Amino acid sequence: MTNPKQMGFFENIHPVRALIEIKENHELLRLAKVIPWPEQIEIAMNCRALKVKALVGPEPHYRELLGAVALMSIRSITYRQAEDLIKHYGPARYLCNLMDSSWSPDHITIFDFVQMLGPEGMEKLNTTFLREAQSLGILDATTLMSDTTAQEAMIPYPNEVGLMKRFTDLVSKSISKVRGTASNIKTKVKEISKKVKSLVRASHLFAKTKPQKQKVGKKLYHMTMELHELLKNCLSHSTNIKNKSVIELQRISDLMKVLFPQILHFITTGFVAPKKIIYLQMSKLYSIVRGKAGKSVEFGIKWGISRIDGFALGFVMQNMANASDKKFCIDAIQKHIELFGTAPKKFGFDRGGHSSANIKKAKALGVKHGGIAPLGQAEWSVSTKTSEEIKCERAQVEGIIGNLKSKNAASTNQTSNQ
């Protein structure tokens, strides 16, 4: 018997290249053969043309990166996981048309490509990928489990003083980069900005009672209103409308037309105005009442998440200020019908979507087993066996949401942004 300590030097060297053969019936090979790649490449090229000023510089690896997007869509994985699979997994390389290439995209390249495609481009591509996956039998679209979640944004607490100060800071920053007519008001903007900072300091340090806060708030309101009027007059006479800073100033001005009445409403009544704008850089963020212990309100975007046979689809809920679980419960079924042509046979949703009207609507849409969790001690609208199956499958939706909102997923996105 050979002594392990006496093994030769060369016997310890293992090859790092592998010659493998992928079976013809592998799901990713079959998918790669049926996807209409020329049409997908045309969609990607159109998305790029809308995003860039001039089609100069090296083009993206369209076919290879579209394969990466398809892999992420089918396997429901992160950018880093996609990078690893494409680099080391044969069927994934085949899907990305990289079998005879030494090149492989990293997670940042894939992320940038997805950002270039945008929401509309990704929706078109994902629709094609999932439909083709269904036609090949990779995806079973007869079961749909849905839920909603709030994606919190990393923003400061949206109080009136902070919003008015942020408006002043943004105007000061952008006006400093503008030449011509707008440069004439720079001195006045600096004066107002200095006064606003002084009032903000007074609000934070000295305004302890409600009347004191209200008094400082009114002064801040009138000061920032003066700045807004100054900005509007300047923009009305500006001719350099294509300048980035001028475009940003126009955006802020239009946004403040909506926000100022909301600020005044709170200062005078003490109540938050409906559909309140909470962040100037992202006006679509809203306060979402969740009713959780220790956190009754979250600030961000509300998403609807659907799980179809292991595949996850996310939808930004429209009209987020008034978005409700009851509405998305039916929207999820309708989106499923739009995607696959038929309603799911089995559908599950949590008690937030429960109502007799929703149960009737689900059946009318073609759902055979509508397992919407009942409120209180009410009975399920499906059999006990089916309700137990739906409970187990719905738990996996919670797992998907937890994975999407985990620190690992967030760190991947932050790294990609950098």
N, C-alpha and C positions, 0 to 999 in steps of 0.2 A: 504494500500500500504506500502511495506517495505521501511523503511528509509535506504538509502545506507550507512549512517554512522553507522548504527546499525547492518550491516551484520557481521556474525560470521567470526572468523579468518580462519576456514577451508574452508569457501566458496570462499575465495580469492585465494586458491591454485589450479592451473590448471595443469593437467598432461602434461608431456613433451614427453611421449611415445604415439605413435599412431598405432592402428591396422587397416591397410588398405588392400584393395584387388585391385590388378591391373587387368584391363580388358585384356582378352586374345588377343584382336585385337590391343593392343597398339603397336606402331611402334617399340619401343625398345625391347619389348618382342619377337615380331616376328623376329627381327634382331638377337637377342641372340640365337634363335632356329635354324637359318639357317647358321650362320657363322661356318665354319669348325675349331673349336677351337684347336683340336690336331695338325693340320697343322700349325696354327698360333703360337702355343707354340713351335713347332719344329723350326720355323724360328727364334723366339726370343732366344731360347737356342743356336742356331748356331751363332747368332750375339754376344751373351755373350762369347761363346768359343773363338771367334776371338779377343775379346777385352781384356780378362784377361789372365794372365800368367798361372795360375793354378785354376781349378774349386774348390776352397775351400771357406769355410764360408757359411753363410746362402744364399739360393737361393732366387731370387726375387719371389714375388707372381705373377707368370706368368699369370694365368687365370684372376685374378682380375685387374692387370695393363693393360693387353691387352684390357679388357673391357673399361678401362679408355681412352685408345688410340682410341678405336672405338667411344666412346662418343664424344671425341674432334673432331674426323674426321667428324662425322655426324652432330654435332651441331655447329661446327666452333667456339669454345670457348677457353678461356685462361686456363692456369693451375689452377689458383685460382678458376675460375668458375667451372671447372671440380671437384675440391676438394669439393666445396660446394654442387654441385648437387649429387655427389656420397654419401655424408654424409647425405643429407636430402631428396632426391628425390627417391621415391620407384622404378620407372622404371629404373633409372640409377643404383641403387643397384642391381637390377635383372640382368641387362646387365653385371655388374661386378661380378656376382655370389656371392653377399654379403648379401643375404636376411636373412641367418641364422648366420650371423657373426656380432660381435661388432667392428671389425677392419675396418678402412677406410684409404686409402692412402691420404697423404697431397700433396700439390702442388710440394714440393721439391722431394718427392719420385717419382711422376709421371714424373717430368722433368728429373731426373737421369735415369729413365727407357727409356725414349725417346732418351736421349743422348747415352745410351748403344746400342740401336737399330741402331742408325746412319741413314744417308739419305737413303741408299739402303734398310735397313730393314723396315723403315717407308713407303717407296714407295710400297713395296710388301704388307704390311698390309693395307695401305690406298686403294690400288687397290681392294683388296678383300672386304673391308668394303663398298666402294662406289658401286661396282658391285652388291653386295647383297642388298644394299639399293635401287638400281634401280629395281631389280627383285621383290622387295616387294611393289614397287610403292611409296616408301618414297621419292625417288629422280626422278625428271623429267629431263632427259638428252637431251631434244630436244632444249634447249636454252643455248647458251654459250656466255658470255660477258667477254672480256679480255682486259688487259692493262699492261703497264710496269711501274716500279718504281725503284728508286735508294735507296738502304739502305746504309746510310752514316755510316762509321766506325769512332769510336772515336780514331783518330790517330793524331799525330802532323803533321803540314804541311810538305809534302814530298820534302824538298829541299836537294840539294846534300851534303851540310855541315852536316845536321842532319843525313842523311843516312850513311855517312862515320863514324861519331861519334858513331852512334848506332852499326855499325859493330864492331868497336873497343871495345865498352863496352861489347858486347855479347861474343867476343873472350876472353876478360879479365876475365869475370865471369865464363865461362865454363872451361877455361884452369886451373883455380885455383882448380877445382875439379878432375883433371886428374892426375893420378900417372904414373910412368914409364917413357917412352921415352919423352912424352909430357912435363913432369915437367922440362926438361932441358932448355926449351925456355921461362919459366915463367919470368925470369929476363928481357930478351929482350922484351917480350910483355909489361911489366910494363914501360920500357923506351919509347917504341913507343907510348903507351897509354898516357903517360905524355906529350909527344910532340904534340900529336893530340889534347889534351885538350887545350894546349896553343894556337895552331893555330885556334881552334874553337872560343876561347875567342877573339882572334885578329880579326876574321871574323865578329863577332857580334858587337864588340865595336869600332874597328878602320877602318875597310874596308868600307868606305862610297861610293866610286865611283865604277863604273863598272870595270875599269882596276885593282883597288885594290882588289876587290872581286875575280876577275879572277886569280890574282897572288896567293892569299891565297888558292884559290880552287885547283890550280895546285900543290901547296906544300902538301896540304892535300891528294890529289889523289896519289901522289908518296909515301907518308908516309904510307897510308893504303894499297897500292899495295905491299910495302915491307912487311907489316904485313901478307898480304894474301900469299905471296910466302913462308914466314916462316911457316905459318900454313899448306900449302900444303905439304911441305917437311916433316913436323912433322907427318902429317896424313899418308903419304906414308910409313913411317917406324913404324907406330903404330900397335900393335898386339891385343890390347884390344878393338876390334871393336864393342863389344856388350855393352860397357859402355855408359850410357845415355849421358854423357857430350861429349864423342867422336862422338856419332851419331849426336848430335846438332852441333858440330864443323864441321862435314862433310857436314851437310845441309847448314850451313852458307857459307862454302867454295864454294859449288856448285852454290849457289844462287849468290854469288859475281862474279863468272865467267861471268854471264849474265849481272849483274848490272854495273860492272866497265866500259865496253864499252859505256853503256848508260850515265854514269856520265861524261866520257871524251867527249862524243858527245855534251853534254850541255855546258861544260866548254869551249870548243873550238868554238862552233857555236852560243850558246845562245838559241838553240831550243831544245825542249824536244824530246827525241827519241821515236819512235813508241813502243807501248806495254811496256811502262816504268814500272818497279817495284817500288812501292811507299812505301812498308812497309816490313821490313825483317821478322817479325813474321808471317805475312799472305801475301805470295807472290801473291795470287790470286786476291788481291784488285787492282782496277784500277781507273784511273781518268775518270769520266763519264761527258762528255760535255752535259749540260742540257739547256743552253741558258736562264736561268731564270733571272729575274731582281734582281740584287744584288748578284747573285750567279751563275756564268756561268758554274762552274765546281764543281762536287761533288766527293768525294773520298770514294769508297766502292765497293759494289756489286750491279749488276743490276738484278732485278727479273722480271719474268713474272707472273702475277696474273690472274687466271681464276675463274669466278663465274658461278657455275652450280646449278641453282634452290636453291640459298641460301648457297651452299657449296663452300668453297674457296680452291683453289689449287695453290700452289706457286712453281715456277720452277726457279732455278738459271740459267740465260741465259749463254749458252756456248760461249766461245771466247768473253768474255765481252768487250775486247778492241775494237772489231769491231761489237758488238751486235747492232742490229737495230730494231726499232718497225716494220718495213716492214717485216723483216724475222720472228719475233715472231708472227706476225699476222697469218701467215700460219702454223707455228709450233704449235700454240695453237689448231688449228683445227685437225692437225695430232695427237697430244697427246690425244685429245678427242676421236678420232677414235680408237687409241690403247687401251684406257681405256674401252670404251663402245661398240666398234665394228662398230658403225655407226657415220656418221657426224651429227652435230646438225642441226636442221631444220632452226633455227634462230641464227645468229651470229652477234655480235657487237664489234666494235673496234674504237679507236679514229683516228683522221686524220693523225697521224704519220704513220699508216699502209696503207694509201690510195695510190693506184696505179691501173691502168687498168689491169695490170698483176695479181695483188693480187685478184681483183674481179673475174677475169676469173679462177684463181686457186681455189678459194673458191667454185665456182660453179662446177668445175670439181671434187672436192673432195666430193660433194654431199650436199653442203649448199644451201637450197632453198631461204632463205632470207639473203643475205650477206650485212649487214648494216654497212659498213666501212664508217665513217664520211668523207665527201668529203673535198678537199682543196679549199680555197677561196670561190668563188660563184658557184662552180660546183654543179650539182644536185646529189641527192642520187640515188643509184642504186636500191632502193626499193621504195615502195609506201609511200606517205606522212603519212598515218596512221601507217604503220610499222616503219617508221623512228622515229616517235614520241614515239612509244612504246620502241624502242631500246634506245633512249636518256634517258628515265626514268630508264630503267634497267641498263644502263651503269653507271648512277649516283650512283647506289648502289655499283659498283666496287670501285669507289672513296671512298665511305664510309668504305669499307673493308680495303683498303690501309691505310686510315687515322687511323682506329682502330689498325691495325697491327703496325703502326709506332708511336702510341700515347705514351705519357709518362707513362700511366698506364701499357701498355704492356711491355715497357722497364723496368719499375721498377720490374715487376713480374720476368722477366728474370734475372735481377741483383740479386734479392733476392734468386732466385733459384741457381744461380752460387755460391753465398756465402754459 
